[in-house]
Amino acid sequence: MKEIQRVVGTYGYMAPEYVMKGLFSVKSDVYSFGVLLLEIVSGKKNQFRHPDYAMNLIGYAWNLWDEERAIEDDNGSDGLRDAF
């Protein structure tokens, strides 16, 4: 793990440990790639806002995961499950 003095990048894609402490590792790239995949799969940008949740896409996805609704869409249907 490498410590960085100056943090640069797009905040929505940077790993929390990089933003807060300047710590960069291979895991930081994995986090960024995961955010990109989540945007592609969900069809939403990381900067989107949901009326019921005051958080970004990652927080929204985590909330759905906790509620065991990760593969449902906003209408309550099976979303991704219907695609397979």
C-alpha positions, 0 to 999 in steps of 0.5 A, spaced: 500 500 500 502 506 498 501 513 501 499 519 496 500 526 498 495 529 493 489 526 492 486 527 485 480 523 481 473 523 480 470 522 487 464 518 485 469 512 483 475 513 488 475 508 494 474 511 501 481 509 504 484 513 498 479 519 499 480 520 506 487 517 508 491 518 501 492 510 501 492 507 494 493 500 493 490 495 487 484 494 491 483 502 489 482 500 482 478 494 484 473 499 487 473 504 481 471 498 477 466 496 481 463 502 481 463 502 473 460 495 473 454 498 478 453 504 473 452 499 467 448 494 471 443 499 474 443 504 468 444 509 473 450 514 474 453 514 481 451 521 482 443 520 482 439 521 487 433 517 489 427 520 493 427 515 498 434 515 500 439 520 501 445 517 498 449 515 492 449 509 488 453 505 492 449 507 498 443 505 495 445 499 492 448 497 499 441 499 502 437 494 497 442 489 498 441 489 506 433 489 504 434 483 500 432 487 494 438 487 490 436 484 484 429 488 484 428 495 480 424 501 482 417 498 481 418 492 485 419 487 479 425 482 478 429 487 474 435 483 472 432 477 474 427 478 468 433 479 463 436 471 464 
